[in-house]
Amino acid sequence: METEERKEYADVVIAGTGVAGLYSALNLPRNKKIIMVTKSDAESSDSFLAQGGICVLRNQEDYDSYFEDTMRAGHYENRKESVDIMIRSSQSVIRDLIGYGVQFQRVTESPADKSGQDTEKEGLLKDYAFTREGAHSRPRILFHEDVTGREITSRLLARVRELDNVEIWEYTAMTDIIVSGGRCRGIIAEQTGDTVRISAGDTILASGGIGGRYEHSTNFPHLTGDALVIAKKHGIRLEHLDYVQIHPTTLYSKKPGRRFLISESVRGEGAVLLNKNGGRFVNELLPRDVVTAAIREQMKKDGTDHVWLSMKRMDKEKILKHFPNIYQHCLEEGYDVTKESIPVVPAQHYFMGGIWVDSDSRTSMEHLYAAGETSCNGVHGANRLASNSLLESLVFARRAADKICRDRGWSVSDFVHEGEDIA
């Protein structure tokens, strides 16, 4: 017996409950009905898995180097306007996150950071600690132990769940969008065997990446690029579908399934890569694609299916404080990172291409927006700079919400983010 199609209405429907979906919901008016759908439970987004941290512009003097670091890592194929927007918006986004209760690591000893620069110019950031990752010319990454993504996403999710105007539908898979007159009018979803037609004035696609399509990936397996398939079906513009980033260091295992990420910030804090004879073979702080290529070449030379990562240069106290999650997981797999090297191998990690969007996260179809890993606004170019993903997702999710509000004439005075972007 066929089930009847259920119909629902929302002012805005959002596909995805990662940082992009959650932050866009938080930046929409409290008197508008918002429905969020997610294919699994609300906590099973890749945003929860981000380890290293989130980038922020330290001060005006940092702008040129941050811009250049992002462009160089992306092989200068980045969209300059998007990079500029992300960097200049970073401090106001961080201010928002702190306001939502996100706990970043604070400075506990010297007021000067480890790069030796005066922190008085840092403003609101002067009390926070920073780490550095590959291809960054200086430390500019805020972090919470080695579970920054979980800290940020869980705080945003908790705040969204406090909102009376937002419904979160778990285990609800988007199967199509509703199109009428060339405009997006909502989505069609499957929920416990039933079809639900959610009509909406505006739709935001924030459904994550494509890791589920790979045998070895750091992503959740249910993230299979559904929004891209739907966009292609409707002739919505896509861009750079071949721009897939491989992370150099995931914990090697013969077991099938998702690979455990060994954050790049481990190398930023002093860990080194070794061949089978215990010798270093690459500058560990080069861009991810360069390090990945070097690892693969070394594995070929050594006739092995992994290389080794050593944290022996790092103090045990730093490992336990900054990387407790990595330490514990490796311990469960039989490796004590304070005493021995661990086997690592590259795995699919991030998708830089996706649904083309403009600087306000608008797709080529009216009333349809995309943000986060499913979108391509050009920030990352051909290779993402470490720890730019959370920031990029947040900045352009907020811009999607802001654009919807402007176009709809909705007032945002009661919830607008504190502070201003840097001019």
C-alpha positions as a Markdown table, in Angstrom:
| # | Residue | x | y | z |
|---|---|---|---|---|
| 1 | Met | 0.0 | 0.0 | 0.0 |
| 2 | Glu | 1.4 | 3.4 | -1.0 |
| 3 | Thr | 1.9 | 6.0 | 1.6 |
| 4 | Glu | 0.5 | 9.5 | 1.1 |
| 5 | Glu | 2.8 | 12.4 | 0.6 |
| 6 | Arg | 2.8 | 14.6 | 3.7 |
| 7 | Lys | 3.0 | 18.3 | 3.2 |
| 8 | Glu | 4.7 | 20.9 | 5.5 |
| 9 | Tyr | 5.5 | 24.5 | 5.2 |
| 10 | Ala | 8.5 | 26.6 | 6.5 |
| 11 | Asp | 9.8 | 30.0 | 5.9 |
| 12 | Val | 13.2 | 28.5 | 5.4 |
| 13 | Val | 14.2 | 24.8 | 5.1 |
| 14 | Ile | 17.8 | 23.8 | 5.8 |
| 15 | Ala | 19.3 | 20.5 | 4.7 |
| 16 | Gly | 22.1 | 19.6 | 7.2 |
| 17 | Thr | 22.9 | 20.1 | 10.9 |
| 18 | Gly | 26.6 | 20.8 | 10.7 |
| 19 | Val | 28.0 | 24.3 | 11.5 |
| 20 | Ala | 26.8 | 25.8 | 8.3 |
| 21 | Gly | 23.2 | 24.7 | 8.8 |
| 22 | Leu | 23.1 | 25.5 | 12.5 |
| 23 | Tyr | 24.7 | 29.0 | 12.2 |
| 24 | Ser | 22.4 | 30.0 | 9.3 |
| 25 | Ala | 19.4 | 29.0 | 11.5 |
| 26 | Leu | 20.8 | 31.1 | 14.4 |
| 27 | Asn | 21.1 | 34.1 | 12.0 |
| 28 | Leu | 17.5 | 34.0 | 10.9 |
| 29 | Pro | 14.6 | 35.8 | 12.6 |
| 30 | Arg | 13.1 | 34.1 | 15.7 |
| 31 | Asn | 9.5 | 34.6 | 14.4 |
| 32 | Lys | 10.0 | 32.7 | 11.2 |
| 33 | Lys | 9.4 | 28.9 | 11.0 |
| 34 | Ile | 12.6 | 27.0 | 10.1 |
| 35 | Ile | 12.8 | 23.2 | 9.5 |
| 36 | Met | 16.2 | 21.5 | 9.5 |
| 37 | Val | 16.6 | 18.0 | 8.2 |
| 38 | Thr | 19.5 | 15.6 | 8.6 |
| 39 | Lys | 20.1 | 12.2 | 7.1 |
| 40 | Ser | 21.3 | 10.7 | 10.4 |
| 41 | Asp | 21.2 | 12.0 | 13.9 |
| 42 | Ala | 22.0 | 15.7 | 14.5 |
| 43 | Glu | 25.4 | 14.9 | 15.9 |
| 44 | Ser | 26.6 | 12.8 | 12.9 |
| 45 | Ser | 28.0 | 15.7 | 10.9 |
| 46 | Asp | 31.6 | 16.1 | 9.9 |
| 47 | Ser | 31.7 | 19.4 | 11.7 |
| 48 | Phe | 31.8 | 17.4 | 14.9 |
| 49 | Leu | 34.9 | 15.6 | 13.7 |
| 50 | Ala | 37.1 | 18.6 | 13.0 |
| 51 | Gln | 40.1 | 18.4 | 15.3 |
| 52 | Gly | 42.7 | 21.1 | 14.7 |
| 53 | Gly | 40.9 | 24.3 | 15.1 |
| 54 | Ile | 39.5 | 27.4 | 13.4 |
| 55 | Cys | 41.5 | 30.2 | 11.8 |
| 56 | Val | 41.0 | 33.9 | 12.7 |
| 57 | Leu | 42.7 | 37.1 | 11.6 |
| 58 | Arg | 44.9 | 38.0 | 14.5 |
| 59 | Asn | 45.1 | 41.7 | 13.7 |
| 60 | Gln | 45.4 | 44.0 | 10.7 |
| 61 | Glu | 49.1 | 43.2 | 10.3 |
| 62 | Asp | 48.2 | 39.6 | 9.8 |
| 63 | Tyr | 45.9 | 40.2 | 6.8 |
| 64 | Asp | 48.4 | 40.0 | 4.0 |
| 65 | Ser | 50.1 | 36.9 | 5.3 |
| 66 | Tyr | 46.8 | 35.1 | 6.0 |
| 67 | Phe | 45.5 | 36.0 | 2.5 |
| 68 | Glu | 48.7 | 34.8 | 0.9 |
| 69 | Asp | 48.8 | 31.6 | 2.9 |
| 70 | Thr | 45.3 | 30.8 | 1.8 |
| 71 | Met | 46.0 | 31.6 | -1.8 |
| 72 | Arg | 49.3 | 29.7 | -1.9 |
| 73 | Ala | 47.7 | 26.6 | -0.4 |
| 74 | Gly | 44.9 | 26.8 | -3.0 |
| 75 | His | 47.5 | 27.1 | -5.9 |
| 76 | Tyr | 46.1 | 30.6 | -6.6 |
| 77 | Glu | 42.9 | 29.2 | -8.0 |
| 78 | Asn | 41.0 | 30.7 | -5.1 |
| 79 | Arg | 38.3 | 33.3 | -5.7 |
| 80 | Lys | 40.0 | 36.4 | -4.2 |
| 81 | Glu | 36.7 | 38.2 | -3.2 |
| 82 | Ser | 35.6 | 35.1 | -1.2 |
| 83 | Val | 39.0 | 34.9 | 0.6 |
| 84 | Asp | 38.8 | 38.5 | 1.5 |
| 85 | Ile | 35.3 | 38.2 | 2.9 |
| 86 | Met | 36.2 | 35.2 | 5.0 |
| 87 | Ile | 39.3 | 36.8 | 6.5 |
| 88 | Arg | 37.6 | 40.1 | 7.3 |
| 89 | Ser | 34.6 | 38.4 | 8.8 |
| 90 | Ser | 36.6 | 36.0 | 11.0 |
| 91 | Gln | 36.8 | 38.1 | 14.2 |
| 92 | Ser | 33.1 | 38.8 | 14.3 |
| 93 | Val | 32.3 | 35.1 | 13.8 |
| 94 | Ile | 34.7 | 34.2 | 16.6 |
| 95 | Arg | 33.1 | 36.8 | 18.8 |
| 96 | Asp | 29.7 | 35.1 | 18.0 |
| 97 | Leu | 31.0 | 31.7 | 18.9 |
| 98 | Ile | 32.4 | 32.9 | 22.2 |
| 99 | Gly | 29.1 | 34.5 | 22.9 |
| 100 | Tyr | 27.4 | 31.1 | 22.3 |
| 101 | Gly | 29.6 | 29.6 | 24.9 |
| 102 | Val | 32.4 | 28.1 | 22.8 |
| 103 | Gln | 35.5 | 27.5 | 25.0 |
| 104 | Phe | 38.8 | 28.1 | 23.2 |
| 105 | Gln | 42.1 | 27.5 | 24.8 |
| 106 | Arg | 43.3 | 30.5 | 26.7 |
| 107 | Val | 46.8 | 31.7 | 27.4 |
| 108 | Thr | 48.0 | 30.4 | 30.7 |
| 109 | Glu | 51.6 | 31.7 | 30.9 |
| 110 | Ser | 53.3 | 34.4 | 28.9 |
| 111 | Pro | 51.1 | 37.2 | 27.4 |
| 112 | Ala | 53.2 | 36.9 | 24.2 |
| 113 | Asp | 52.4 | 34.1 | 21.8 |
| 114 | Lys | 55.0 | 31.6 | 20.7 |
| 115 | Ser | 55.8 | 33.6 | 17.6 |
| 116 | Gly | 57.1 | 36.3 | 19.9 |
| 117 | Gln | 54.7 | 39.0 | 18.6 |
| 118 | Asp | 53.0 | 41.4 | 21.0 |
| 119 | Thr | 49.5 | 40.3 | 21.8 |
| 120 | Glu | 48.3 | 43.8 | 22.8 |
| 121 | Lys | 47.3 | 44.4 | 19.2 |
| 122 | Glu | 45.1 | 41.3 | 19.3 |
| 123 | Gly | 42.1 | 43.0 | 20.9 |
| 124 | Leu | 39.5 | 40.5 | 22.0 |
| 125 | Leu | 41.9 | 37.6 | 21.1 |
| 126 | Lys | 44.7 | 38.6 | 23.3 |
| 127 | Asp | 43.8 | 36.1 | 26.1 |
| 128 | Tyr | 43.6 | 33.1 | 23.7 |
| 129 | Ala | 46.2 | 30.6 | 22.7 |
| 130 | Phe | 47.0 | 29.9 | 19.1 |
| 131 | Thr | 48.4 | 26.9 | 17.3 |
| 132 | Arg | 49.9 | 26.5 | 13.8 |
| 133 | Glu | 49.3 | 24.0 | 11.0 |
| 134 | Gly | 50.8 | 23.3 | 7.6 |
| 135 | Ala | 51.2 | 26.1 | 5.1 |
| 136 | His | 50.5 | 28.8 | 7.8 |
| 137 | Ser | 53.2 | 31.4 | 8.2 |
| 138 | Arg | 52.3 | 32.0 | 11.8 |
| 139 | Pro | 50.0 | 30.7 | 14.6 |
| 140 | Arg | 46.5 | 31.9 | 13.9 |
| 141 | Ile | 44.3 | 28.9 | 14.8 |
| 142 | Leu | 42.1 | 28.9 | 17.9 |
| 143 | Phe | 41.4 | 25.5 | 19.3 |
| 144 | His | 39.7 | 23.4 | 22.1 |
| 145 | Glu | 42.0 | 20.5 | 22.8 |
| 146 | Asp | 41.9 | 18.3 | 19.7 |
| 147 | Val | 38.1 | 18.4 | 19.4 |
| 148 | Thr | 37.4 | 21.9 | 18.2 |
| 149 | Gly | 34.7 | 20.9 | 15.8 |
| 150 | Arg | 32.8 | 19.1 | 18.5 |
| 151 | Glu | 33.1 | 22.0 | 20.9 |
| 152 | Ile | 31.8 | 24.5 | 18.3 |
| 153 | Thr | 29.1 | 22.4 | 16.7 |
| 154 | Ser | 27.7 | 21.0 | 20.0 |
| 155 | Arg | 27.4 | 24.6 | 21.4 |
| 156 | Leu | 25.6 | 25.8 | 18.2 |
| 157 | Leu | 23.3 | 22.7 | 18.2 |
| 158 | Ala | 22.4 | 23.4 | 21.9 |
| 159 | Arg | 21.5 | 27.0 | 21.1 |
| 160 | Val | 19.4 | 26.0 | 18.0 |
| 161 | Arg | 17.5 | 23.4 | 20.1 |
| 162 | Glu | 16.5 | 26.3 | 22.5 |
| 163 | Leu | 14.7 | 28.1 | 19.7 |
| 164 | Asp | 10.9 | 27.6 | 19.5 |
| 165 | Asn | 10.9 | 28.5 | 15.8 |
| 166 | Val | 13.3 | 25.8 | 14.7 |
| 167 | Glu | 12.4 | 22.1 | 14.2 |
| 168 | Ile | 15.2 | 19.5 | 13.7 |
| 169 | Trp | 14.1 | 16.4 | 11.9 |
| 170 | Glu | 16.6 | 13.6 | 12.3 |
| 171 | Tyr | 16.8 | 10.5 | 10.1 |
| 172 | Thr | 15.2 | 12.5 | 7.3 |
| 173 | Ala | 16.9 | 12.3 | 3.9 |
| 174 | Met | 16.5 | 15.0 | 1.3 |
| 175 | Thr | 15.7 | 13.3 | -2.0 |
| 176 | Asp | 14.9 | 16.3 | -4.3 |
| 177 | Ile | 14.1 | 20.0 | -4.4 |
| 178 | Ile | 10.8 | 21.4 | -5.3 |
| 179 | Val | 11.0 | 23.6 | -8.4 |
| 180 | Ser | 8.3 | 25.8 | -9.9 |
| 181 | Gly | 8.8 | 28.6 | -12.4 |
| 182 | Gly | 12.5 | 28.1 | -12.4 |
| 183 | Arg | 12.7 | 28.8 | -8.6 |
| 184 | Cys | 13.3 | 26.6 | -5.7 |
| 185 | Arg | 10.2 | 26.2 | -3.5 |
| 186 | Gly | 11.5 | 23.8 | -0.9 |
| 187 | Ile | 12.6 | 20.1 | -0.7 |
| 188 | Ile | 11.2 | 16.6 | -0.8 |
| 189 | Ala | 12.4 | 14.2 | 1.9 |
| 190 | Glu | 12.0 | 10.6 | 3.0 |
| 191 | Gln | 11.2 | 10.1 | 6.7 |
| 192 | Thr | 10.8 | 6.6 | 8.1 |
| 193 | Gly | 9.4 | 5.4 | 4.8 |
| 194 | Asp | 7.1 | 8.4 | 4.3 |
| 195 | Thr | 7.5 | 11.1 | 1.7 |
| 196 | Val | 7.4 | 14.7 | 3.0 |
| 197 | Arg | 7.0 | 17.7 | 0.8 |
| 198 | Ile | 8.4 | 20.8 | 2.6 |
| 199 | Ser | 7.5 | 24.0 | 0.9 |
| 200 | Ala | 9.6 | 27.0 | 1.8 |
| 201 | Gly | 10.3 | 30.5 | 0.7 |
| 202 | Asp | 14.0 | 29.8 | 0.8 |
| 203 | Thr | 16.1 | 26.7 | 0.9 |
| 204 | Ile | 19.7 | 26.3 | 2.2 |
| 205 | Leu | 21.7 | 23.2 | 1.2 |
| 206 | Ala | 24.3 | 22.5 | 3.9 |
| 207 | Ser | 24.4 | 18.7 | 3.7 |
| 208 | Gly | 28.2 | 18.2 | 3.8 |
| 209 | Gly | 30.8 | 16.4 | 1.6 |
| 210 | Ile | 31.3 | 13.3 | -0.4 |
| 211 | Gly | 33.5 | 11.0 | 1.8 |
| 212 | Gly | 30.9 | 8.3 | 1.8 |
| 213 | Arg | 31.7 | 7.6 | -1.8 |
| 214 | Tyr | 35.3 | 6.6 | -1.0 |
| 215 | Glu | 36.6 | 3.4 | 0.5 |
| 216 | His | 39.0 | 5.3 | 2.8 |
| 217 | Ser | 37.8 | 8.6 | 4.2 |
| 218 | Thr | 37.7 | 10.6 | 7.4 |
| 219 | Asn | 34.0 | 11.5 | 6.7 |
| 220 | Phe | 30.9 | 9.9 | 8.0 |
| 221 | Pro | 29.8 | 7.2 | 5.5 |
| 222 | His | 26.3 | 8.6 | 5.0 |
| 223 | Leu | 27.7 | 11.8 | 3.5 |
| 224 | Thr | 27.5 | 10.9 | -0.2 |
| 225 | Gly | 27.0 | 14.3 | -1.9 |
| 226 | Asp | 23.2 | 14.0 | -2.2 |
| 227 | Ala | 22.8 | 17.8 | -2.8 |
| 228 | Leu | 25.2 | 17.6 | -5.8 |
| 229 | Val | 23.2 | 14.8 | -7.4 |
| 230 | Ile | 20.0 | 16.8 | -7.0 |
| 231 | Ala | 21.7 | 20.0 | -8.3 |
| 232 | Lys | 23.0 | 18.3 | -11.4 |
| 233 | Lys | 19.5 | 16.8 | -12.1 |
| 234 | His | 18.0 | 20.4 | -12.1 |
| 235 | Gly | 20.8 | 22.0 | -14.1 |
| 236 | Ile | 22.1 | 24.0 | -11.2 |
| 237 | Arg | 25.7 | 25.2 | -11.7 |
| 238 | Leu | 28.4 | 23.0 | -10.2 |
| 239 | Glu | 32.1 | 23.8 | -10.0 |
| 240 | His | 35.5 | 22.0 | -9.6 |
| 241 | Leu | 34.1 | 18.5 | -8.9 |
| 242 | Asp | 37.6 | 17.2 | -9.2 |
| 243 | Tyr | 39.0 | 19.2 | -6.3 |
| 244 | Val | 39.1 | 16.6 | -3.6 |
| 245 | Gln | 41.6 | 16.9 | -0.7 |
| 246 | Ile | 43.4 | 14.0 | 0.7 |
| 247 | His | 44.5 | 14.4 | 4.3 |
| 248 | Pro | 48.1 | 13.2 | 4.7 |
| 249 | Thr | 47.8 | 11.6 | 8.2 |
| 250 | Thr | 45.0 | 9.3 | 9.3 |
| 251 | Leu | 45.7 | 6.3 | 11.6 |
| 252 | Tyr | 46.5 | 3.3 | 9.6 |
| 253 | Ser | 44.3 | 0.3 | 10.1 |
| 254 | Lys | 43.4 | -2.9 | 8.2 |
| 255 | Lys | 39.8 | -2.6 | 9.4 |
| 256 | Pro | 37.2 | -1.2 | 7.0 |
| 257 | Gly | 35.3 | 2.0 | 7.7 |
| 258 | Arg | 36.0 | 5.6 | 8.5 |
| 259 | Arg | 39.6 | 6.6 | 9.1 |
| 260 | Phe | 40.6 | 8.3 | 12.3 |
| 261 | Leu | 42.2 | 11.7 | 11.6 |
| 262 | Ile | 45.5 | 12.6 | 13.1 |
| 263 | Ser | 45.2 | 16.4 | 13.1 |
| 264 | Glu | 47.6 | 18.5 | 11.2 |
| 265 | Ser | 48.1 | 20.6 | 14.4 |
| 266 | Val | 50.0 | 17.6 | 15.8 |
| 267 | Arg | 52.7 | 18.3 | 13.1 |
| 268 | Gly | 52.3 | 22.0 | 13.7 |
| 269 | Glu | 53.3 | 21.4 | 17.3 |
| 270 | Gly | 56.4 | 19.4 | 16.4 |
| 271 | Ala | 55.5 | 15.9 | 15.3 |
| 272 | Val | 57.5 | 14.5 | 12.4 |
| 273 | Leu | 57.0 | 12.0 | 9.6 |
| 274 | Leu | 59.4 | 9.0 | 9.3 |
| 275 | Asn | 60.1 | 6.3 | 6.7 |
| 276 | Lys | 60.5 | 2.7 | 7.6 |
| 277 | Asn | 64.1 | 3.3 | 8.7 |
| 278 | Gly | 63.2 | 6.1 | 11.0 |
| 279 | Gly | 64.4 | 9.0 | 8.8 |
| 280 | Arg | 62.5 | 12.2 | 8.0 |
| 281 | Phe | 61.6 | 12.6 | 4.4 |
| 282 | Val | 59.5 | 15.8 | 4.1 |
| 283 | Asn | 58.8 | 19.2 | 5.6 |
| 284 | Glu | 55.7 | 18.3 | 7.6 |
| 285 | Leu | 54.4 | 21.9 | 7.4 |
| 286 | Leu | 54.0 | 22.0 | 3.6 |
| 287 | Pro | 50.5 | 22.2 | 2.2 |
| 288 | Arg | 48.4 | 19.0 | 2.5 |
| 289 | Asp | 48.6 | 17.9 | -1.1 |
| 290 | Val | 52.4 | 18.2 | -1.1 |
| 291 | Val | 52.8 | 16.2 | 2.1 |
| 292 | Thr | 50.4 | 13.6 | 0.8 |
| 293 | Ala | 52.4 | 13.2 | -2.4 |
| 294 | Ala | 55.6 | 12.9 | -0.4 |
| 295 | Ile | 54.1 | 10.2 | 1.8 |
| 296 | Arg | 52.8 | 8.2 | -1.2 |
| 297 | Glu | 56.2 | 8.4 | -2.9 |
| 298 | Gln | 57.9 | 7.2 | 0.3 |
| 299 | Met | 55.5 | 4.3 | 0.7 |
| 300 | Lys | 56.3 | 3.3 | -2.9 |
| 301 | Lys | 60.1 | 3.5 | -2.1 |
| 302 | Asp | 59.8 | 1.6 | 1.1 |
| 303 | Gly | 57.3 | -1.0 | -0.2 |
| 304 | Thr | 54.9 | -0.3 | 2.7 |
| 305 | Asp | 51.3 | 0.7 | 3.0 |
| 306 | His | 51.9 | 3.4 | 5.6 |
| 307 | Val | 54.6 | 5.7 | 7.1 |
| 308 | Trp | 55.3 | 6.6 | 10.7 |
| 309 | Leu | 54.4 | 9.7 | 12.7 |
| 310 | Ser | 56.5 | 10.5 | 15.8 |
| 311 | Met | 55.5 | 12.9 | 18.6 |
| 312 | Lys | 58.7 | 12.2 | 20.6 |
| 313 | Arg | 59.8 | 15.9 | 20.2 |
| 314 | Met | 56.7 | 17.0 | 22.1 |
| 315 | Asp | 56.3 | 17.2 | 25.8 |
| 316 | Lys | 54.1 | 14.5 | 27.3 |
| 317 | Glu | 52.1 | 17.2 | 29.1 |
| 318 | Lys | 51.4 | 19.0 | 25.8 |
| 319 | Ile | 50.2 | 15.8 | 24.2 |
| 320 | Leu | 47.8 | 15.0 | 27.0 |
| 321 | Lys | 46.5 | 18.6 | 27.3 |
| 322 | His | 46.3 | 19.6 | 23.6 |
| 323 | Phe | 45.6 | 16.1 | 22.0 |
| 324 | Pro | 43.7 | 14.0 | 24.6 |
| 325 | Asn | 41.3 | 12.6 | 22.0 |
| 326 | Ile | 44.1 | 11.5 | 19.7 |
| 327 | Tyr | 46.1 | 10.1 | 22.6 |
| 328 | Gln | 43.2 | 8.1 | 23.9 |
| 329 | His | 42.1 | 6.7 | 20.5 |
| 330 | Cys | 45.6 | 5.6 | 19.6 |
| 331 | Leu | 45.9 | 4.0 | 23.0 |
| 332 | Glu | 42.8 | 2.0 | 22.3 |
| 333 | Glu | 44.4 | 0.9 | 19.0 |
| 334 | Gly | 47.5 | -0.3 | 20.9 |
| 335 | Tyr | 49.8 | 2.8 | 20.4 |
| 336 | Asp | 51.1 | 5.0 | 23.2 |
| 337 | Val | 52.0 | 8.2 | 21.3 |
| 338 | Thr | 54.1 | 9.5 | 24.2 |
| 339 | Lys | 56.4 | 6.5 | 23.7 |
| 340 | Glu | 56.2 | 5.2 | 20.2 |
| 341 | Ser | 55.5 | 6.3 | 16.6 |
| 342 | Ile | 52.2 | 5.5 | 15.0 |
| 343 | Pro | 51.4 | 4.3 | 11.5 |
| 344 | Val | 49.7 | 6.9 | 9.3 |
| 345 | Val | 48.3 | 6.9 | 5.7 |
| 346 | Pro | 46.6 | 9.5 | 3.5 |
| 347 | Ala | 42.8 | 9.3 | 3.1 |
| 348 | Gln | 40.0 | 11.4 | 1.5 |
| 349 | His | 39.2 | 14.2 | 3.7 |
| 350 | Tyr | 37.6 | 17.3 | 2.1 |
| 351 | Phe | 35.8 | 18.4 | -1.0 |
| 352 | Met | 36.7 | 21.9 | -2.3 |
| 353 | Gly | 34.3 | 21.8 | -5.3 |
| 354 | Gly | 30.6 | 21.6 | -5.1 |
| 355 | Ile | 27.5 | 23.7 | -5.9 |
| 356 | Trp | 28.7 | 27.0 | -7.3 |
| 357 | Val | 27.6 | 30.0 | -5.1 |
| 358 | Asp | 28.2 | 33.7 | -5.2 |
| 359 | Ser | 29.5 | 35.8 | -2.3 |
| 360 | Asp | 26.1 | 35.6 | -0.6 |
| 361 | Ser | 25.9 | 31.8 | -0.9 |
| 362 | Arg | 23.3 | 32.0 | -3.7 |
| 363 | Thr | 23.2 | 29.2 | -6.2 |
| 364 | Ser | 22.3 | 29.6 | -9.9 |
| 365 | Met | 18.7 | 28.9 | -9.0 |
| 366 | Glu | 16.6 | 31.6 | -7.3 |
| 367 | His | 15.8 | 31.1 | -3.6 |
| 368 | Leu | 18.3 | 28.3 | -3.3 |
| 369 | Tyr | 21.4 | 28.7 | -1.2 |
| 370 | Ala | 24.3 | 26.4 | -0.4 |
| 371 | Ala | 26.9 | 26.7 | 2.4 |
| 372 | Gly | 29.6 | 24.5 | 3.9 |
| 373 | Glu | 31.3 | 21.7 | 2.2 |
| 374 | Thr | 28.5 | 21.1 | -0.3 |
| 375 | Ser | 29.1 | 24.5 | -1.8 |
| 376 | Cys | 31.9 | 26.1 | -3.7 |
| 377 | Asn | 32.4 | 29.8 | -3.1 |
| 378 | Gly | 36.1 | 29.6 | -4.2 |
| 379 | Val | 37.7 | 30.2 | -0.8 |
| 380 | His | 39.8 | 27.1 | -0.9 |
| 381 | Gly | 40.9 | 27.0 | -4.5 |
| 382 | Ala | 42.4 | 23.7 | -5.5 |
| 383 | Asn | 43.6 | 22.7 | -2.0 |
| 384 | Arg | 42.2 | 23.9 | 1.3 |
| 385 | Leu | 44.4 | 25.6 | 3.9 |
| 386 | Ala | 44.2 | 23.8 | 7.2 |
| 387 | Ser | 41.5 | 25.0 | 9.6 |
| 388 | Asn | 39.8 | 27.3 | 7.1 |
| 389 | Ser | 36.9 | 24.9 | 6.7 |
| 390 | Leu | 35.0 | 25.7 | 9.9 |
| 391 | Leu | 35.5 | 29.5 | 9.4 |
| 392 | Glu | 34.5 | 29.4 | 5.7 |
| 393 | Ser | 31.3 | 27.4 | 6.5 |
| 394 | Leu | 30.3 | 29.9 | 9.3 |
| 395 | Val | 31.1 | 33.0 | 7.4 |
| 396 | Phe | 29.1 | 32.0 | 4.3 |
| 397 | Ala | 26.3 | 30.4 | 6.2 |
| 398 | Arg | 25.7 | 33.7 | 7.9 |
| 399 | Arg | 25.9 | 35.5 | 4.6 |
| 400 | Ala | 23.2 | 33.2 | 3.2 |
| 401 | Ala | 20.9 | 34.1 | 6.2 |
| 402 | Asp | 21.7 | 37.8 | 5.9 |
| 403 | Lys | 20.8 | 37.8 | 2.2 |
| 404 | Ile | 17.6 | 36.0 | 2.8 |
| 405 | Cys | 16.7 | 38.6 | 5.5 |
| 406 | Arg | 17.5 | 41.5 | 3.2 |
| 407 | Asp | 15.5 | 40.1 | 0.3 |
| 408 | Arg | 12.5 | 39.3 | 2.5 |
| 409 | Gly | 12.6 | 42.6 | 4.4 |
| 410 | Trp | 12.9 | 40.7 | 7.7 |
| 411 | Ser | 14.2 | 42.6 | 10.7 |
| 412 | Val | 17.4 | 41.1 | 12.3 |
| 413 | Ser | 17.9 | 43.7 | 15.0 |
| 414 | Asp | 17.0 | 41.3 | 17.9 |
| 415 | Phe | 19.7 | 38.7 | 17.1 |
| 416 | Val | 22.3 | 40.3 | 14.9 |
| 417 | His | 25.9 | 39.2 | 15.6 |
| 418 | Glu | 27.9 | 41.4 | 17.9 |
| 419 | Gly | 30.6 | 43.6 | 16.6 |
| 420 | Glu | 31.4 | 44.3 | 13.0 |
| 421 | Asp | 33.5 | 42.7 | 10.3 |
| 422 | Ile | 37.0 | 44.3 | 9.9 |
| 423 | Ala | 36.9 | 47.0 | 7.2 |
